[in-house]
Amino acid sequence: MSHAVPALAVAVLCAAGCVWYVPAIADVRAGADRPASRRTAATACLTGWGTAALVIPLLLASAPGALIAAVAGAGAAATAALLLHGRAQHGAEQREAARRWAAALGCVQRAPAGRRRPGRAGVAWALAAATVVPGAAAAVLLAGR
C-alpha cells in the first residue's frame, strides 16, 4: 500500500474533527472568560488533533514506523495528561462552587457517604490506559505495513 493512503485517511479524519477542535480553539482564545478546567480540556483536544495532523507529513515522507509511533505515543500521553488534569480541575471547581453555595445559603454540607475521590493509583491507571491504548493502536496499524 502506498504511503499516501494512510496519510489521506488521517487528513480526512482531521478535517472531520473540526467539530471538536474549532470550539476548542474558541475556548482557549476566550481566556479568563472560561473556567480553567474547560481551557485545559480544550488544550488537550488541540494537542490530540495537532498530533494527528503532525503524523500526516511523517506518513507522506515515508518516515520509519518507530518514529511515527513515537510521535503518536508522545501526543497521546500529553493529551491524556492534560485531560486528566482538566478533570481534576473541574472537580476542584465543582467542590469550590458547592462550598460557596453552602456558605451563601447558610447550609452545612456533608460529603455523601460511600463516595470518595479516586486516589493516585486510580489516576495512574487512567493515565496509563489513556496512553497505552492509542499507542497500541498505532503499533497494530504500523505493523500491517
C-alpha positions in Angstrom: 0.0 0.0 0.0 1.2 3.5 -0.8 2.2 5.8 2.0 -0.2 8.4 0.7 -3.2 6.2 1.5 -2.8 6.3 5.3 -1.8 10.0 5.1 -5.0 10.7 3.2 -7.0 8.8 5.8 -5.6 10.7 8.7 -6.1 14.0 6.7 -9.8 13.2 6.2 -10.1 12.3 9.8 -8.5 15.6 10.9 -10.8 17.5 8.5 -13.8 15.8 10.0 -12.6 16.5 13.5 -13.3 20.2 13.1 -16.4 19.8 15.2 -14.1 19.2 18.2 -11.1 21.4 17.6 -12.8 24.6 16.3 -14.9 25.0 19.6 -11.7 24.1 21.5 -9.9 27.0 19.8 -12.7 29.3 20.8 -12.4 28.1 24.4 -8.7 28.6 24.5 -8.9 32.1 22.9 -11.6 33.1 25.4 -9.1 33.2 28.1 -10.3 34.0 31.6 -14.0 34.1 30.3 -13.9 30.3 30.6 -13.1 28.2 33.6 -9.6 26.8 33.9 -10.8 23.2 33.6 -12.5 24.0 30.3 -9.4 25.7 28.9 -7.3 22.7 30.0 -9.7 20.3 28.3 -9.7 22.4 25.2 -5.9 22.4 25.2 -6.0 18.6 25.5 -8.3 18.4 22.5 -6.0 20.6 20.4 -3.0 18.6 21.5 -4.6 15.4 20.3 -5.7 16.8 16.9 -2.4 18.5 16.5 -0.6 15.2 17.0 -2.8 13.6 14.3 -2.0 16.5 11.9 1.7 16.1 12.7 1.6 12.5 11.7 0.4 13.3 8.1 3.7 14.8 6.9 5.5 11.9 8.5 3.4 9.4 6.6 3.9 11.3 3.4 7.7 11.4 3.9 7.8 7.6 4.5 9.3 8.1 7.9 10.2 5.0 9.8 7.3 3.3 11.7 9.1 3.7 15.0 9.3 7.5 14.6 5.6 7.7 13.7 4.6 5.5 16.7 6.8 7.6 19.0 5.2 10.8 17.8 1.7 9.3 18.2 2.5 7.9 21.6 4.0 11.2 22.9 1.0 13.1 21.6 -1.4 10.6 23.3 0.5 10.8 26.6 0.4 14.6 26.5 -3.3 14.6 25.6 -4.1 12.1 28.3 -2.2 14.1 31.0 -3.9 17.3 30.0 -7.3 15.7 30.0 -6.8 14.1 33.4 -5.5 17.5 34.8 -8.6 19.2 33.4 -10.9 16.7 35.0 -9.1 17.2 38.4 -9.5 21.0 38.0 -13.2 20.5 37.2 -13.7 18.5 40.3 -12.0 21.2 42.4 -14.1 23.9 40.8 -17.3 22.0 41.5 -16.3 21.5 45.1 -15.5 25.2 45.5 -18.8 26.2 44.0 -20.7 23.8 46.3 -18.8 25.3 49.3 -19.7 28.8 48.2 -23.4 28.0 47.7 -23.5 26.3 51.1 -21.9 29.3 52.7 -24.3 31.7 50.9 -27.3 29.7 51.9 -26.1 29.0 55.5 -26.2 25.3 55.0 -23.9 22.7 56.5 -22.8 20.5 53.6 -21.6 17.0 54.3 -19.9 14.6 51.9 -22.2 11.8 50.7 -21.5 8.5 52.4 -19.8 5.8 50.4 -18.3 8.2 47.8 -14.7 9.2 47.8 -12.3 10.7 45.4 -10.1 8.4 43.4 -6.6 8.0 44.8 -3.3 8.4 43.0 -3.4 4.8 41.9 -6.7 5.3 40.1 -5.3 8.4 38.3 -2.1 6.5 37.4 -4.2 3.6 35.9 -6.4 6.0 34.0 -3.3 7.8 32.6 -1.6 4.6 31.7 -4.7 3.3 29.9 -5.2 6.5 28.0 -1.6 6.4 26.8 -1.3 2.7 26.1 -4.4 2.2 24.1 -3.6 4.8 21.3 0.0 3.6 21.3 -1.1 0.0 20.8 -3.5 1.0 18.1 -0.7 2.9 16.3 1.6 -0.1 16.7 -1.0 -2.5 15.2 -1.7 -0.2 12.3 2.0 0.2 11.6 2.7 -3.5 11.9 0.3 -4.1 9.0 2.6 -2.3 6.6 
